[in-house]
Amino acid sequence: MQNTMEFLMQLLRTRSVTGNTDLAAEIVRARLDSLGLEVKVTNKGSVIATMEGTTDDSAVISAHIDTLGAVVSRITSDGTLKYHCVGGFTANSIEGEYCQVETFTGRLITGTILFSKTSVHAHGREKSSVKRSHDEMYIRLDDRADSSDAVKELGISVGNYIHFEPRALHLSSGYVKSRHIDDKAGVAVLIAVAENLVSMKVKPQRNIHFLFTVHEEVGHGAAGWLPDNVSDFLAVDMGVCGADQTSDEKKVTVCAADSSGPYNYELTKHLINLAEMNNIPYVVDTFPFYGSDAAAAMKMGLDARHALVGPGVDTSHAIERTHEEGIKATIDLVTIFAME
């Protein structure tokens, strides 16, 4: 687990907003290359590593590298920035967050995401306590920029990416707290599973395609490249923890249904059985406000069974938290599934 957690921390600290994932994708590609796997990158930027099996049958196991973020939508006359969301998150979940604006030349300029009436001293308690909306948020740059012309002289343009500060920590208690655990924990799981399979020095029965997508947060991650003869598509993503959920940070979640409908019933039951037979701590849950790469593959027309598993993640799409025990449980379940 030490190598897995170190890799996860490296990945969490590497910016990878949907559509701007090259740095993180290269880290993933290099790690897969070091295992001696056949690796390629699709036109969309997804990374695929294949482990050849003993039959023509194939299984896809996916996770997504891309994360939430924003792009500059307007430069205001007073030198602040307005933004367009990349992915689904609330305004209050990013209020006060440090960020970096990446210019088209690659320069990174720091700033802070703020509510327009934050200060109680300037606006009074009533106005500073109103419900937050993205329309009322702005980015204050940490540079001499008091006009739109001054901002443009820094090289900032509409369309520039805005990266949120992840603040990634791996605590001695085993917890990991950071932005973007969704789904970088899943990526770390797939890398660990690939390492497990390589270390076994035994070919799996099926061809195993590890698929790392880069557009999941905007809905079309797994749509596009898919191999032939796929019988199962297993997405590894987060389990949503919350008051009305069963997901647990220290267990693997088997998702029975999400906003796209139920996952394949037989494959879901099979994963539950694998967890029970191998004493892997698990829960079953449903996510009504959630979608995945497995659903994207099905909408593309993939004729396969599909399912979803992942470690429990608290306060998703904000400052998230999970536990290394949940990550290990997910690794164990996915490794057994891959080697069947």
C-alpha positions as CSV (number, residue, x, y, z in Angstrom):
1,M,0.0,0.0,0.0
2,Q,2.9,2.4,0.6
3,N,3.7,2.6,-3.1
4,T,0.0,3.0,-4.0
5,M,-0.4,5.9,-1.5
6,E,2.7,7.6,-2.7
7,F,1.5,7.4,-6.2
8,L,-1.9,8.7,-5.2
9,M,-0.4,11.7,-3.5
10,Q,1.7,12.5,-6.6
11,L,-1.4,12.3,-8.7
12,L,-3.5,14.4,-6.4
13,R,-0.9,17.2,-6.6
14,T,-0.8,17.1,-10.4
15,R,-3.3,19.4,-12.1
16,S,-5.7,17.6,-14.5
17,V,-8.9,19.5,-15.2
18,T,-11.0,17.8,-17.9
19,G,-9.5,18.7,-21.2
20,N,-6.1,19.6,-19.7
21,T,-4.9,16.3,-18.4
22,D,-1.6,15.8,-20.2
23,L,0.7,16.1,-17.1
24,A,-1.3,13.5,-15.0
25,A,-1.9,11.2,-18.0
26,E,1.9,11.1,-18.6
27,I,2.5,10.1,-15.0
28,V,0.0,7.2,-15.5
29,R,1.4,6.2,-18.8
30,A,5.0,6.1,-17.5
31,R,3.9,4.0,-14.5
32,L,2.2,1.5,-16.9
33,D,5.2,1.5,-19.2
34,S,7.5,0.5,-16.3
35,L,5.3,-2.6,-15.8
36,G,6.1,-3.7,-19.4
37,L,2.5,-3.4,-20.5
38,E,1.3,-2.5,-24.0
39,V,0.3,1.2,-23.6
40,K,-1.3,3.6,-26.1
41,V,-3.0,7.0,-26.0
42,T,-6.2,7.6,-27.9
43,N,-7.0,10.7,-30.0
44,K,-9.1,12.0,-27.1
45,G,-6.2,11.5,-24.7
46,S,-7.3,8.4,-22.8
47,V,-4.6,6.0,-21.7
48,I,-5.0,2.3,-22.4
49,A,-2.8,-0.5,-21.1
50,T,-3.5,-4.1,-22.2
51,M,-2.6,-7.3,-20.5
52,E,-3.0,-10.2,-22.9
53,G,-5.1,-13.1,-21.7
54,T,-5.4,-16.8,-22.8
55,T,-8.7,-16.3,-24.7
56,D,-10.2,-13.8,-27.1
57,D,-12.6,-12.6,-24.4
58,S,-11.9,-9.1,-23.0
59,A,-12.8,-7.0,-19.9
60,V,-12.4,-3.3,-19.6
61,I,-11.6,-1.8,-16.2
62,S,-11.7,2.0,-16.1
63,A,-11.0,5.0,-13.9
64,H,-10.8,8.6,-14.9
65,I,-7.9,11.0,-14.6
66,D,-9.8,14.2,-15.1
67,T,-11.0,16.4,-12.3
68,L,-13.2,19.4,-11.7
69,G,-12.1,22.9,-12.4
70,A,-13.0,26.0,-14.4
71,V,-12.1,28.1,-17.4
72,V,-11.9,31.9,-17.6
73,S,-15.2,33.2,-19.1
74,R,-14.7,37.0,-18.7
75,I,-12.2,39.5,-17.6
76,T,-13.9,42.4,-15.8
77,S,-13.0,46.1,-15.9
78,D,-11.7,46.0,-12.3
79,G,-9.2,43.2,-13.1
80,T,-11.0,40.2,-11.6
81,L,-12.1,37.1,-13.5
82,K,-15.4,35.3,-14.0
83,Y,-15.4,31.6,-14.7
84,H,-17.2,28.8,-16.5
85,C,-17.5,25.5,-14.5
86,V,-15.8,22.3,-15.8
87,G,-17.8,19.5,-14.1
88,G,-20.6,19.8,-11.5
89,F,-19.9,21.5,-8.2
90,T,-21.5,24.1,-6.0
91,A,-20.3,27.7,-5.6
92,N,-19.9,27.3,-1.8
93,S,-17.7,24.3,-2.3
94,I,-14.9,26.4,-3.9
95,E,-15.4,29.7,-2.0
96,G,-12.1,30.9,-0.5
97,E,-10.1,28.3,-2.4
98,Y,-6.7,29.1,-3.8
99,C,-6.3,28.5,-7.5
100,Q,-3.9,28.9,-10.4
101,V,-4.8,30.4,-13.8
102,E,-2.9,28.7,-16.6
103,T,-2.2,31.0,-19.6
104,F,-2.0,29.6,-23.1
105,T,1.8,30.0,-22.9
106,G,1.9,27.9,-19.8
107,R,2.4,30.6,-17.2
108,L,0.7,29.9,-13.8
109,I,-0.8,32.9,-12.0
110,T,-2.2,32.4,-8.5
111,G,-5.4,33.7,-7.2
112,T,-8.4,33.1,-4.8
113,I,-12.0,32.3,-5.6
114,L,-14.3,34.7,-3.7
115,F,-17.9,35.6,-3.2
116,S,-18.6,39.2,-4.3
117,K,-19.9,40.3,-0.8
118,T,-17.6,38.2,1.4
119,S,-16.6,40.9,3.9
120,V,-19.1,41.5,6.7
121,H,-17.3,44.7,7.4
122,A,-17.8,46.0,3.9
123,H,-21.3,44.6,3.2
124,G,-22.9,43.7,6.5
125,R,-23.8,40.3,7.9
126,E,-27.1,40.0,6.0
127,K,-25.6,40.5,2.5
128,S,-22.5,38.4,3.2
129,S,-24.7,35.5,4.4
130,V,-26.8,35.1,1.3
131,K,-26.9,31.9,-0.8
132,R,-23.9,31.5,-3.0
133,S,-24.2,31.2,-6.8
134,H,-21.5,31.0,-9.5
135,D,-22.7,34.3,-10.9
136,E,-21.7,36.0,-7.7
137,M,-18.3,34.5,-7.5
138,Y,-15.1,35.9,-8.9
139,I,-11.3,35.3,-9.0
140,R,-9.0,37.8,-7.3
141,L,-5.5,37.5,-8.9
142,D,-2.3,37.8,-6.8
143,D,-0.6,40.2,-9.2
144,R,-0.8,43.8,-10.2
145,A,-4.1,43.6,-12.1
146,D,-6.6,46.4,-11.5
147,S,-8.0,46.6,-15.0
148,S,-8.9,44.3,-17.9
149,D,-5.9,45.6,-19.8
150,A,-3.5,44.9,-16.9
151,V,-4.9,41.3,-16.7
152,K,-4.4,40.8,-20.4
153,E,-0.8,42.1,-20.1
154,L,-0.2,39.1,-17.7
155,G,-1.1,36.8,-20.6
156,I,-4.5,35.8,-19.2
157,S,-7.2,35.2,-21.8
158,V,-10.8,34.0,-21.9
159,G,-10.6,30.2,-22.2
160,N,-7.6,29.8,-19.8
161,Y,-7.9,26.9,-17.4
162,I,-8.4,27.5,-13.6
163,H,-6.9,24.8,-11.4
164,F,-8.1,24.5,-7.8
165,E,-5.5,24.0,-5.0
166,P,-5.9,20.3,-4.0
167,R,-4.4,20.5,-0.5
168,A,-3.6,16.8,-0.5
169,L,-2.7,15.2,2.8
170,H,-2.1,11.5,3.8
171,L,-2.6,11.4,7.5
172,S,-1.1,8.9,10.0
173,S,-4.6,7.7,10.7
174,G,-4.8,6.3,7.2
175,Y,-7.2,9.0,5.9
176,V,-6.5,11.0,2.7
177,K,-8.1,14.4,2.4
178,S,-7.9,16.4,-0.8
179,R,-9.8,17.8,-3.7
180,H,-10.0,15.4,-6.7
181,I,-9.9,12.0,-4.8
182,D,-12.7,11.5,-7.4
183,D,-11.3,9.7,-9.3
184,K,-7.6,9.8,-8.6
185,A,-8.1,7.1,-5.9
186,G,-9.6,5.0,-8.7
187,V,-6.6,5.6,-10.9
188,A,-4.3,4.5,-8.1
189,V,-6.4,1.4,-7.6
190,L,-6.1,0.4,-11.3
191,I,-2.3,1.0,-11.2
192,A,-2.1,-1.3,-8.1
193,V,-4.2,-4.0,-9.8
194,A,-2.0,-3.9,-12.8
195,E,1.1,-4.2,-10.6
196,N,-0.6,-7.2,-8.8
197,L,-1.3,-9.0,-12.1
198,V,2.2,-8.4,-13.5
199,S,3.8,-9.7,-10.2
200,M,1.7,-12.9,-10.4
201,K,3.4,-13.8,-13.7
202,V,0.3,-15.7,-14.8
203,K,-1.8,-14.6,-17.7
204,P,-5.4,-13.8,-16.9
205,Q,-8.1,-15.8,-18.7
206,R,-9.4,-12.7,-20.5
207,N,-7.6,-9.8,-22.1
208,I,-7.6,-7.0,-19.5
209,H,-7.8,-3.5,-20.8
210,F,-7.0,-0.8,-18.2
211,L,-8.7,2.3,-19.5
212,F,-7.9,5.7,-18.0
213,T,-10.3,8.3,-19.4
214,V,-9.9,12.1,-19.4
215,H,-13.5,13.4,-20.0
216,E,-15.6,11.6,-17.4
217,E,-16.5,14.8,-15.5
218,V,-18.3,16.2,-18.5
219,G,-20.0,12.9,-19.4
220,H,-18.2,11.3,-22.4
221,G,-15.1,9.8,-20.8
222,A,-15.4,6.1,-22.0
223,A,-17.3,7.1,-25.2
224,G,-14.9,6.5,-28.1
225,W,-12.2,3.8,-28.1
226,L,-13.3,0.4,-26.9
227,P,-11.7,-3.0,-27.8
228,D,-13.4,-6.0,-29.5
229,N,-15.0,-8.9,-27.7
230,V,-15.8,-7.0,-24.4
231,S,-18.0,-9.1,-22.1
232,D,-17.6,-6.9,-18.9
233,F,-17.0,-3.2,-18.3
234,L,-16.1,-2.4,-14.7
235,A,-15.8,1.2,-13.7
236,V,-13.7,2.1,-10.6
237,D,-14.9,5.4,-9.2
238,M,-15.8,6.8,-5.9
239,G,-18.5,5.5,-3.5
240,V,-20.6,8.5,-2.3
241,C,-20.7,8.9,1.5
242,G,-23.5,10.8,3.0
243,A,-26.3,10.8,5.6
244,D,-28.6,8.7,3.3
245,Q,-25.9,6.5,1.8
246,T,-24.4,3.2,2.9
247,S,-20.9,3.9,1.5
248,D,-18.1,3.8,3.9
249,E,-14.6,5.4,3.5
250,K,-13.0,2.2,4.9
251,K,-14.9,-0.2,2.5
252,V,-15.3,-0.8,-1.2
253,T,-18.7,0.2,-2.5
254,V,-20.5,-1.9,-5.1
255,C,-22.9,0.5,-6.8
256,A,-26.2,-1.2,-7.8
257,A,-27.7,1.9,-9.6
258,D,-27.1,5.5,-10.4
259,S,-28.7,8.3,-12.5
260,S,-28.4,6.2,-15.6
261,G,-30.4,3.3,-14.1
262,P,-29.4,0.0,-12.6
263,Y,-26.0,-1.7,-13.4
264,N,-26.0,-5.2,-14.7
265,Y,-27.7,-7.3,-12.0
266,E,-25.7,-10.5,-12.5
267,L,-22.4,-8.7,-12.5
268,T,-23.3,-6.7,-9.5
269,K,-24.3,-9.9,-7.6
270,H,-21.1,-11.5,-8.7
271,L,-18.9,-8.7,-7.3
272,I,-20.8,-8.9,-4.0
273,N,-20.2,-12.7,-3.9
274,L,-16.5,-12.2,-4.6
275,A,-16.2,-9.7,-1.8
276,E,-18.0,-12.1,0.6
277,M,-16.0,-15.1,-0.4
278,N,-12.7,-13.3,0.1
279,N,-13.7,-11.4,3.3
280,I,-13.3,-8.0,1.6
281,P,-15.2,-5.3,3.5
282,Y,-17.9,-3.9,1.3
283,V,-21.3,-2.2,1.1
284,V,-23.9,-1.9,-1.7
285,D,-25.2,1.5,-2.5
286,T,-27.2,3.6,-5.1
287,F,-26.3,7.1,-6.3
288,P,-29.2,9.1,-7.8
289,F,-27.1,12.1,-8.6
290,Y,-24.1,10.3,-10.2
291,G,-22.9,9.0,-13.6
292,S,-19.9,7.0,-14.6
293,D,-17.7,5.8,-17.5
294,A,-19.6,2.5,-17.5
295,A,-22.8,4.4,-18.3
296,A,-21.0,6.4,-21.0
297,A,-19.9,3.1,-22.6
298,M,-23.4,1.7,-22.5
299,K,-24.8,4.8,-24.1
300,M,-22.2,4.5,-26.9
301,G,-23.8,1.0,-27.6
302,L,-21.3,-1.3,-25.9
303,D,-22.9,-4.8,-25.7
304,A,-21.5,-5.9,-22.3
305,R,-22.3,-6.3,-18.7
306,H,-21.4,-3.2,-16.7
307,A,-20.8,-2.5,-13.0
308,L,-19.2,0.0,-10.7
309,V,-17.1,-0.3,-7.6
310,G,-14.9,2.1,-5.6
311,P,-13.7,3.3,-2.2
312,G,-16.1,5.4,-0.2
313,V,-15.4,9.2,-0.5
314,D,-16.9,11.7,1.9
315,T,-18.0,15.2,0.8
316,S,-17.6,14.5,-2.9
317,H,-17.0,17.3,-5.4
318,A,-15.6,19.5,-2.5
319,I,-12.8,18.8,-0.1
320,E,-13.0,15.0,-0.2
321,R,-11.8,12.3,2.1
322,T,-11.2,8.6,1.9
323,H,-9.2,6.0,3.8
324,E,-6.4,3.7,2.7
325,E,-8.5,0.7,4.0
326,G,-11.2,1.5,1.4
327,I,-8.6,1.8,-1.3
328,K,-7.1,-1.5,-0.3
329,A,-10.5,-3.2,-0.3
330,T,-11.1,-1.9,-3.8
331,I,-7.7,-3.1,-5.0
332,D,-8.4,-6.6,-3.6
333,L,-11.8,-6.9,-5.2
334,V,-10.7,-5.6,-8.6
335,T,-7.6,-7.8,-8.6
336,I,-9.7,-11.0,-8.0
337,F,-12.2,-9.9,-10.7
338,A,-9.5,-9.4,-13.2
339,M,-7.9,-12.8,-12.5
340,E,-11.0,-14.9,-12.8
